[in-house]
Amino acid sequence: MRIVSADWVVPVEGPPIENGAVAIADDGTIAEVGRADEIGRGERHDGCVIVPGFVNAHSHIEYAVYAGFGDGLPFGPWIGMHVQRKAALDFDDMVAIATVGAHECLRSGITTIGDCSFSGAAAPAVAASGLRAIVYLEVFGRDESAIDRFHEGHATIAPLLSDRLRVGVSPHAPYTCTLEVYRACAALGVPQATHFAESVAEREWLVDGRGEWSHLSDLLVPPPGETGIRMLAAAGLLAPGLTAAHCVHADGEEIELLAAHGVGVAHCPRSNGYLGCGVAPLEELLAAGVPVSIATDSPASTPSLDLFEELRTAIVGARGRAQRPAALAAGRALELATLGGARVLGLDDRIGSLVAGKQADLTIISLAGSPFDPVEDPAAAAVLGGSPDRVTATLVAGEQRYLKGTTRWPDSRRAARSARSKMLP
């Protein structure tokens, strides 16, 4: 039995516990959560708050060193640039980049990711780092032959799969995958992730083939005449187990369709903002009962895998859109980045909160010397005052995967920098 304790424990399911402790069983599950004077001090973290490990339900860690490429370009040309530059890399380059991404996740207190993987390179990176993940292998195309890409990727990563690392499929988006491809993906019976309603240009193309994407027709599937959400709903393909990233421009009817079919939404406010796509209707999604998480997307579209910055951006966006400071409280944002992410990924029976019987995925955040010290509201302090530099330790299934000042990862960053150099003009 291992015990970790701190000034505060925030279970998410239940009120914060002052002078709290988490007891971890030998099998990596949580045995007990309570006060340290009842459970024991064990490994003490003074000046810290213990929260559930962050669940980043939508990432692309293979793009961890893509930051800044095409900054300021419209959405269509931005995608085109990334497709072109990615072609300069081989699989080893992608693994090196993904490894840096996995390490950055752990340093940011992220213990689980739902990662959309172009090459499958996320899988070896996750397995080596000890992250928990669903790796969604991306497919693109106009007919069922697109699924060959999934089977090839699955064969490559199959030896790495475990209880902690699962495989899924990502029909990329309704502008790169036809309904036939979505049907074939659903028939695989694995978790799915896709991108919906990210931009105005996407909606214009899908509905009638007009707008700024019309000159990209050779790269896209023919417009189906309706949005992706409506297309999949009409085909009976919206269902629990599908994660929809973004949904910035989902209208009221589409939000109700997502809610009625149990589709989870990964809300990525920094990516949406940096790409000029807009501010997603977070309050409306939550009010409708849609499972929602706060996620980082990738450094291709946002500067980092820093989930603390993502949380704060989500709060600013929600309050600004609603013009009400109560639109998204810090404690609620923390829930969306932990238990909310677990719900979206279908893992909430195992992770996302500090409850006896769940996996001991923990993030320990130091607030010593911060503007929130001494702490009054530990959830708000962790969200508004936290940062990767304040993450003291990250545990996955009770195993220490990151400890500030002592963790020394293999020098994958040098290889990742070399890979980035290949993509520079």
N, C-alpha and C positions, 0 to 999 in steps of 0.2 A: 504493500500500500504506500502510495506517495501522496503527500499533502503539499499544496501550494496555497499561500495566504497573502493578503494585501490589505491596504486600508479599506478598500471596497471591492465587493463582488457584485456584478450586474448580471443576474441570470437571464434576463429578458423575459422569460416566463416566470414572473414573480418580482416582488419589489427588490431594490438594491439592499445589500447586506453590508452594514458597516463592520469593519474588522472581520471580513469574510474569509472563508477558506473553501477549497475544493479538494475532496479526497478522490484519488484516482486509483482504481483497481489495477491489478497486475495485467488484466486483459485489455487495458487501454480505455475502459469505460469509466464514467463518473459513478463513484460509489455513494457520495454524499456531498451536499452543498449546505453550508450554514456558517455560523460564527466560529471564528478561530479559537475562542475560549472554550468552545464545546467540542470541536473536531480536532483541534491542534494547529500550531503555527507552521510546522513543517518547514518548507523553503519559503522564507518571508521576503516579500517585496514591498519595502516601505515606500510611501509616497506614490503608490501605484493603484490602478484599477484593473481588475480582471474582468474581461468580457468574453462572450463566445467568439471563437475564431470567425473572422469575416468570411462570408460566402459570396464570392464574386461570380454571379450567375452568367455573365457574358464577357468573355475575354478572347484575345487572340495573342497568346504569348509569343508566337512565331514572329510577331511584328514589334518586338520589344525595343529594337534600335531603329525603327522607321521614323522616329519623331522629326517633325518639321518638313518632311517631304510634301511639297505641294501646298504649303500653308497659304491660305487665302484664295485658293482656286475654287471655282464652283464644284459642286458634288460630282458631276459627270467627269470632267477632266481630271479631278483628283483621283477618282477610281482608276481611270486610264493610266495615269502616271504610276500608280502602285502596281498595277498588273505588269506594266512594262519593266519596272525596276526589279520586281520579284523574279523575273525570268533570268536574271543574272546569277541567281544563287543555286547551289546544289543542296542535296539533302543534309549533308554535314553542316553546311552554313546555317541551315534552318534549325538544326538541333542546337547548335551553339547559341543562336539568338534566343530560342525558346528556353534554354537553360538559364540564361540571364533573366528572362521574364519570370521563370519559376522562382528564382532567388529573390527577385524584387517583390513578388507577391508575398512570400514569407516575411520579408523585411517590413512589409506594410501591414502585417497582421492577418493576411489572408491565408486561410487554411484549406479552402475548397474553391475550385474553379469549374465553371461550365465553359469549356474552351472550344471555339470553332477553329479547327485546324485544317489549313490548306493542304499540307503535305503529310500530316500524321506525326511530324517531329515533336509536337507537344507531348506525346506519350512517353518517349524515353526521357525527356526533360522532367516531366512530372514524377515518373518512377524513380529517378535518381535523387530528386530533391525531397521526396517524402510528402509532397502535396497530395491532397485528396482531389479527385477530378472525374468529371465526365468529359471525355474528349470526343467532340462531334466532328467526324470526318466530313469535309465539305464536298458537295457534288454540284455540278453545273451542267446544263444541257437541255435538249429538246425532246429526247425520248429515253426509253428505259435503259439504253446503253450507258447513260450517265452513271448508273448504279455500279458499273464495273469499277469505277474509281473508288467507291466505298469498299468493295470486296478486296481490291488490291491493297488498300491501306490497312484494312482489317487484318489481312494475312500477315502484314509486316509487324503490326503491333500486338497481335494476339498473345505472344509469349509474355508480354508485360502486364496483361490484364489481371486484375485481382479484385478483392473486395473493396479496395481503396481506389482503384483505377478502372473505370468502366468505359465502354465505347458507346457512342451515339452517332447519329447521322445528321448532317446539316444541309438540306436543300437550301442553297444560299439565299435566294430571294425570288419573288415572283417575276422579276424582270430578267433573271438568269436561269430560271427553272420553269418548265411548263407544268401544267396540272398533271400530266402523265408522269413526270419525274417525282412530283410530290406524292402521287399514289404509290409509286414503287418504293419510295422511302418509308412511307407509312407501313407498307407490307413487311418491312424488315423486322418490325416488332421491337425496335430499340428506341431509346429517348431521341427526340428530334429538337433541333433549334433552327430558326430561320430569322430573317430580317423583314420586318413589315413597316410600311407607312413611315419611312424615315425622312422623306423629303417631298416637297411639292412637285419636283420634277418627276419623281417616281410615280406619283398619282397620275400626273398628266400623261405619261407614257403608257401606263397600264390601261387607262380608261379609253383613250382614243389615239394613242401613238403620236401625240403632238408634244410641243415644248422643247426644252433645250437638249433633250436626249434623242431627238429625232435623227440626228446625224450619227448616232452610235448604234443604229439598227443592226449592223452586222455583228455586234458584240452581244446583243440582247435577244431574248426570245420574242416572238411576235406578241403584240399587246393582246391580252385576253378580253378586253372590253370592260373590265371591272377591276376593283382593287384586289390585292392578294387576300385580304381577310375575307371579303365577300366570296371570292372564288373558292377558297378552301371550305368555307361554311356551306356553300351550295353543294359541294362535292362530298360533304360529310367527313372532312379531313381535319377539322378543328377538334381537338380533344386534349384531355389531360396528358401530360408527357411531352407536349409541344411547348417550347420556350420561344417567345416572340421578342426579339430585340427591337427597341426604340419606340415604335407606335406613336411617333410625334404627331402625325396627322390623322390618327384614327378619329373618326367622327363618333357621335353619340350612338348611332346604330351599330357601328363596328365594335365599340367598347362593350355594348350589351352582348354582342355575339361572342366576344372573348370571354366574358364572364359566364355566359350560359354554357359554354363548352369547357370551362376549366383551364383555359390556356393561360400560362404565366407570362408576365411581361418583365423583361430586363430593361430598367430605366437607366439610360446612360447620359446624364445631363451635360457633362463636359464635352463629349463627342458631338452631341447635338448642337451645342453652342458654337464650338470651334468651327464646325463645318457649315454653320449658318442655316441649319435645318429648322431651328425653332425650339420651343419649350414644350415638352410633352405634357399632356393633360393628366398629371399625376393624381391630383385630387379627385378628378372624375373617375379615373381607373379604380382607385381605392373605394370610392363611394359605391361603385357598381359591384364590388366584390371580386375584382380581378386580383389574383395573386401577383404581387409586385415585388421586385428586388431593386436595389441600387447597385449598379455594376459599372466597371471602368471602361468597357470596350478595349481598344488597343492603343498603344503609343503611335500608331499610324494616324490616328485621328485626334488624339488627346495627349498631353505631354508625358504622362506617366501612368503607372499602375498604382498610384497613391489613392487608396479608397477613402482616406480621410478628406482629401480635397474633393472627391466625388460626393461625399456626404454633405459637405458644406455647400457645394454648388447646387445640389438637389434642394437644400433648404432655401437658398436664395432664389432659385428659379420658381419653386412652388409658392413662396410668399409673394414674390413679385408678380407672378401670373394671377394669383388670387387677390392681390392687394390686401392681404390680411396676415399679420405676423403669426397667427395661430395655425396657418395653413399646413405647416409641417413642423412639428416640435422635434427637438434634437433626439429625444428618447425614441420617438416614432421612427426617425431616420435610422437610428441604430438597429431597431427591430427589422427594418426593411433590408439592411445590409447583413443580417445574421439569419434569423428565423425566416424572414421573407425570402432570402435567397435560397434557403433550404427548401421552402415550399415550392418555389418555382422549379427547382431541380428534382422535386419529388423525393427529397432526402430528409424531410422534417421529422421523421420518426427516429432519425439517427443523429442528426447534427442541428446546429442553429440556435441552441439554448443550453444553459447549464442546468441540466436536470438529471437526476440519478437514472442510470441505465443508458443514457446517450453516450456517444463517443466523446472522449475528453479532448476536444479541440478548443484551445484557449489562446487568447491574446492578452498579454500583460502590458499595460501602458503606463509609463511614468508621467505624472503631472507635477512632480517636484519642481519648484521654481517657476511654474507657469502662472499666467494670470488667474488660473482657477484654483490655485493652492493657497489656503486649505480648501478642500473640495466641499461644496454644498450639495450639488446635484451631480453624481458621478457619471450618469449617462450623458448629460449635456457637456460635462467637462471633457469626457473622452472624445466626443464628436467634434466639439468646437475648439478644443485645445490639443487634440492628438495629432500625431504626424508619424511617418516612418521612423524619424530620428528619435521619437519618444517610445517606440515599441521596444520593450525590454526583452521579451521572449515570446516565441510562437511555438505552441505545442500541437501536434496532430496525433490523435489517439494516444495521448499521454506521453508521446515521445517528443523531446525537445528538438525542433527542427531549425530554430534560430535563437541565438542568445547574443544580445548586443555586446560588442567588444571582444567576443571570443570566437564566434563562428567564422570559419575560414573555408569558403567554398573553392573548388577548383577554379583555375583561372580561365573561365569560359568567356569572360568579358573581352580578353584580347582577341579570341577567335571571332567573337561577335562584332568587334570593331572592324576587323578585317573584312567580314562579310558586308558590313555597312559600306565600307570603302568601295566594294565592287559595284554598289548601286549608285554611287555618286556620278554625276555627268563628267 
